[in-house]
Amino acid sequence: MDSLPIPALPSAGPRRPTSWLAVLAVLEMVKNLALLLAAGAQPWDDSAGYWRMAGLVAQGDVWLLHEETASRTPGYPWLLGFVRWLAGSHSLAVAILLQHLLVWLTSRLTVDLTWKLSRSPRAAIVAAILCLASTARPLFANWILTEVMATFFVMLAAWSLVNRVGRVSMGRLLFSSSAIGIAVLVRPASLAFAPALLVVAVLPREGQSLRRRLATSLLVVLAITLPLLPWVIRNRVQHDRWMLVAFTGRELWTVAFSPWPGAGLTLEDNPSADALLDRVGDLPKNWRNNAAMSGALRNSGLDDVATDDLMARVAGEALLRHPGWAVGTFAARCATFWYCWDWETELRVDRLSNAQREPWLGQQMWQFSQWTEAVMAVLRITPERFRISSVLAVLIASCGIARMIGSMELRAIGFVLCVALAGLTVLTAALEIPHYRYRSVAEPLLIVGASLGWFASPRRTSVSSRSQAEAS
């Protein structure tokens, strides 16, 4: 099953630049250590929810039957729960250390994938340099959030898809599909990468009929679905519904009522809105915030699934009444997904509110205030913190992928990358206001695209390889 038409290189081909890559890998480890020592503060509201679910897992409630929230998948709480069971009061420190290790391993997968697809020392070195230059993605390892773990499984899927000479086999395709299934179990938005695997499955290749390729695509769907099936069954038992998560209503609420680039609509007079108002009485002051609205509905007596359903109906009806504006703001979110840059986030625990510190009481963490201040000062001048440099990096990567699509040798790879990034863009824009945090999952793929598109020299490599093969 040779879906990606990269020529099989002979053993006498270009040598891997092992020494250079080893030095860059060590430097990146030093960078991650510098960011690790600045860890401690947990300023994100989502973090406390994951930590609470992990506590239930650590106490033996592996299937989270005592968890009423239906908007989370269990992959991340399972990992955190194992850490909490194992490490006790040091769990937060161990979890952050593991996440930094996953970031470093993700970079190694990114570099090795670039090498496997190009056999270009220059492209591999560029990929390693770009991983080293990244500060925003490893910074997220300091926080209890799903992005780091999900990004690792996405890149594991991409790396395992091709062998050392850039070829795809049925076994590799199914393994990659299973890895994406696990990524979805960690972070549901990872489902956006599934279409790229389906493209790999149905790409024309010698000796395989369309019927066989379509059968392969069905196996891909099955491999993605199998890791999710136990949790779907659990939700059927827990919430009396066949579902993976119930979060569409919350996200549509953000899309419909948040200010630009959300639609910024008002709550109009319709049966669903009347039912919502009957439940909550007066709207909360910050009713455009989906967490505030869902909290008000939960306090009124609705369970999590019913809350999400009602919010979905209200937001959906509002969007349907203004279809042109809804489509226009969706297009704007597709654009701003690549326009947004990393925001400064507080790293010092002593500057957080008591409510933000409360979930982490009893956890032993290092505190180096002066070092944290120095790290924050350096981060303020990194490229990810500037609008122009963030946009420029995206343009360079996009042009690199476009160059791949224009190259006969790398066209299939470029097309698959394009589908993967487009899927993430569309899914995020459809259900969320763009944020650098959501785009960080795509950063390793952008690095692969930029490195291959600008530095791989595939045509020269291909001609040289064919000449040596014919001579032998």
N, C-alpha and C positions, 0 to 999 in steps of 0.2 A: 504494500500500500504506500506508494511514493507520492504523497500529496504535494510536497514542497519540492520543486524541481531544482535542488541544489546539487551540482555535480559531485560525485564521490571522488574525493581527493586521494591520490596515492600516498604511500607512506613517506615519499620524498618531498612532499609538499611543504608549505611554510611551517616553521617551527613555532610552537606556542611561546610567547615571551614570558616565561615563568618567573624570571628574576624581577622584571618590572612589575608584574602583577602581584607578586608576593610583597614587594615594598609598598605598593599602593594599598594592599589589603591591610598591612600593619598600620599604615598611617590612618586608614579609615577606622581601625579599631581604637586608635588613640583618640580620634575625634569623638567616637561614640562614648568613650570613657569620660571625656571632658563634659559631654552633655549628661551622662549618667550621674556624675557627681553633683550636678545642679538639680537633680530630681527631688521630689518631695511633695510639692503642692499639687492638689487635684482640683482645679478650678471648674471642670466641666460637670454640668448637671447629670449627664448620662452615666458618669463614672460611679456615682453612688448606687444607681440601680443595678449595674453589673455586679458591684461588690456585694450588695444585699443578696442577689440571686446566688452568687458564689458561696455565701455563707450557708444557704440552704443546702447546696450540694455537699459542702464540707460536713454538714450534720447528718448526711445520709439520704436526703431527699434528691436523689439523682435525677428523677424525672420531673422535679419541680412541681409536684402536685399541690404544694401549699403556696404556690406563686400564682396570684390572680392576673398578673400582667400578661396579655396575649400578644404584645407588640415586640417581643424579643425572641430570638432563636437561642438555643442552648449551647452552641459550640464554644463561645468565649466564656460564659459562666462555668462550663465544665472544666476548662483549663484552670481558671482562677479558683474554682472549688477544690481541685486537687492540690493546688499550691497552698490554699488556706488550711486544708486538712493536714498537709505535710509540714508546713513551716510556722504555723501558729502566729505569734506576734511579729514574726519577720516576713509574713506573707507578702506585704506590699513591696518590700525591698526585693524579694525573690522574683515577684512578678515583673517588676520593672527591669531587673537584670535579664530575665528571660526574653523580654520584648526587645531589648537592645541586641541580644544575641540573634533574634529573628531578623532584625533589620540588617545586621551584618551578613547573615546567611543569604538574605534576599539579594543583597548586592553581589555576593559571589555567584548566585544563580544568574543574575543579570549579565555579568561579565562572561560567564561560561557559555550562556546562550548566544551571546554576540559572537563569541569565538566559534562555536559549533556551526552557526549559520553562515559565517563568512570565511573562516580560516585566514583572517586578516589580522596580523599582530597589531597594526595601527588601530583598527576598529576596536579590538579588545582593550587596548590601553586607553583609548578615548572613553570607552564605557566605564572603565575603572576610575578614571579621573572625574567623570561626571558623578559617579556614586560618591566619591570622596568629597566633591564640592557641595553635595546636598546637605542642608542642615535642617530643613523643615520636617522631612520625613522621619529622620531619627529622633527629632525632638518629640514626636508623638509617642515614642516609646516610653517617655516619662509619665504618661497618663494612662489611666485605666480606660482604654477605648479599643474598639474592635479593628481599627484600620491596619495596625501593624501585623496582626495575625492573619487577617484576610489577604493583605498584600503578599505575604509569604506564600500562602497556598495558591494564589493566582500565578505567581512567578514559578512555583513548583510545577504547576500544570503546564506553563509555557516551556519550561526547561525540559521537562520529561517528555514533551511531545515529539521531539526530534532526537535522533541518535547522533553519534559523533560526526557523521557525514551529512547531517541535515535531512535525514529521511524519516518518514512517519510510518509506523507499523500499527496494526490493529491493536496490539497490546498496549502500545504507548498512547494511542488515542483514547482507549478506555480508561487507562490509569489517569490521564490528564482530566478526563471528564469526571472521574471520581473525586479528584482534587478540587475541581470547581464545585462539586456538590458539597464538599466539606467547607469550602470558602463561603458558600451560600448559608450553610448552617452557622457560620460565624457571623457573617454580615450579609443579609438578604440581597443587598444591592449588587453583590458579586454575580448574581444571575445575569447581569448585563454582559458578561463575557461568554455565556453559553452560545450565542449565535456564531461567534468566531470559530468554535469547535465544530459546529454544524457545517460551516463553510469548508473547513478542512475535510470533513467527511464526504462532501458532495463534489469537491473539486475534480474535474476530469483527470483521469490518469489511464495510462496504457493498460489494456487487458481487463478493465472493469467496466461493466455495463452500468447504465443509469439505475437499473433496478437494484444492483448490488450496492451501489453508493447510497441509495435511499435506505436500504436495509441497514447499512452502517450508521447512518444518521439516527435511525431508531435506537440502535444500540447505545449511541452517545446519550440520547435522552434518558434511556434506562439507567446508564451509569451515573448520570447526574442526579437522577431521582432517588436511587437506592439509599444513599446516605441520609436523605431527607425523610424517607418513609416512616421510620420509627417516631420521629417528632410529630409528623402529621397524624399518626395513629394516637399518640398521646393527646394531641389537641382535640381529636374526636372524642376521646374519653373525658377530657377536662372541660371542654367548651361545647361539646355536642356539635362539632362542625369539622368537616374535612378541610383543613387549612394548614399552611406553614406558619404564618403570622397574621395578625390583624393590625395593620398599621396604615392601610391605604387612606382611611378617613382622616387621620392626623395629618398625613402629608398633603392630601388634597385641600385640607383646611389652610395649610400654609400657602399652597399655590393660589388658592382663590382669594384669600383675605389679607395676606401679608402685603406690605407696601412693595413698590417696585424693587426687583423685577417680578414680584408676585402680582397678581391681578389687582389687588387692593380694592376688591368689591365690597359693597355694603350688604348687610343682612336683609334680604328682601322678604316681602310678605308671600309666603307659600306654606303649604301644609307641613313640610319638614321643618322649616324654620319656626313655625308656630309650636310644633311639638318640642323643639329644643327650648324655646322660651318658656313653655309651660313647665319644663323640667327645672330650669335654673332660675326662673324669675327674671331679675335684671341681669343683663350681661356683665361679666367681670370687666373691670376697668381696662385690662389688657387682653380683651377677648380675641384679638387677632392672633395672639400667640397660641399655638395649638396645645401646648402643655397646660396653659391656664384654662383653656376651654375644656380639655379632657378632664382636668382635675375638678372643675365645677360639675361636670356631668357625673363623674364618679361619686362626688359628694352627694349628689341628688339621689343616689341609689342604683344607678345603672352599673352593670358589670363592664369589664374592659371591652368585650366583643360588641356589646350593644352600644357602648359609647362610640366605638370606631364606626359602626354602621350608621349611626345617626349623623355623625360628623361628615361621613362620606356622602350621604344623601343631601345634606344642606349645602355642602361645598359643590357637589356635582350639579345640583339644580341652579346654583348661582352662576356657575361657569357656562352652562347650557343657555342661559338667558343672554349671555354676552359672548357668543362664539368667536367673533372677530377679535375682540380684545383678548380672549383666552388664548387664541392661536398666536397673536402677536407677542404676548408676554412669554409664551412658551418658547418662541424663537429667540427672544431676548435672553432667556435663561440658558438656552443652548450656547449662545455666544458668550455670556458672562461666566459659564462654567470654565472657559479657557482664559478668561480675562481676570479672574479674581487672584489675589495674592495672599500670602500668609499674614495673619494678624498677630500682633504681639499679645502673648498670653502670660499671665502672672505665674512665676516660678517659685516664689517665696511663700512658704506656709504661713508665716507670721502676718502676711498682708491679706489673708483670706478671712471671711466672716466666720463666726462661730458655727453657723449652720453648714458651711462648706467644710469645716474641719471635723465636725461631729462624727461622720461615718468612719473616720480613720483613727479615732481615739484607740489607744492601746497598741497601735502598730509602731514598731521600732524603725525609724528612718534616720539616715544621716542628714545633718543640716550644716551646710557651709555657706553662710549668708554672703560673705565677701566674694567667694568663688561664684555663687549664683548671680550676684550683681555683675561680675565681670563677664560671665557667659551671656547674660541678657544684653549687655552693652555690645558685645560682638555680634549677636544675632540681629541687632538693629541695623547693621550695615551689610547683612548677607543679601544676595540677589533675590531670594524668595520674598523679602520684605518690601520690595519696590515694585510698583505697578509696571513700569516700563521694562524692567529686566524679566519679570515673570512672563509678560506677553511676548517679549523677544525670544525667550527660551521655547515657548510653545510654538512660535512661528518657525524657528530653526528645526525643531523636531518634526513639525508638520511638513515642512519642505523636504526634510530627509525622507519621510515616508512616501511623499509624492515622487521623489527621485527613485525610490525602490520600485514603485508601481510602474515607472517609466523604463525600468531595466528588465530585460527579458529574464535574467537569472534570478532576480529578487522580487519579481512581480507578485508571485503568489504570497510570499511572506508579507510584503507591503500591504496587499489587499486584506490579509487576515488581521494585521495590526490595525488597519483602518476600520474594519468591522468591529473589532474589540473596543476601540476608543469611541466609535460612534454609538455603540450600544450603551456604554457607560454615560455618555453625554445625554442621550435621549431619555434614559431611565431616570437620571438625576434631575434633568430639567422638567420631566413630567410630574415628579413627586416631591421636589425639594427646591429650596433656594440655594443656588450654588455657593460653595464654600471651599477654600483650599483643602480643608480636611478631607472632603469627599474626593477631590481630584488627586490627592496624594497616592491613592491606590494605583493610579495609572502611570505614576512617574517612572517606575522601572521600564515599562513598555515604551515610554517616550525616549528613554535613554537608549534602548535597543534600536528604536527607529532612527534616532539622530546619528548614532554610531555607524549603523549599517548604511544608511542613506548617503552620508557624506564621506565616509572614510574606508569603506569596504573594498572598493575597486573590484567588483565581482566579475566584470567582463574579462579583465586581464587574467584573473585567477582561473576562470573557466576555460579560456583558450589554452593556457599553459597546461592545465590538467588534462585536457583532451589530447594535446600533443604528446604528453608523456605517456598517456594510456595507449595511444595508437602505436608509439614507438616500441613499447614493451610487448 
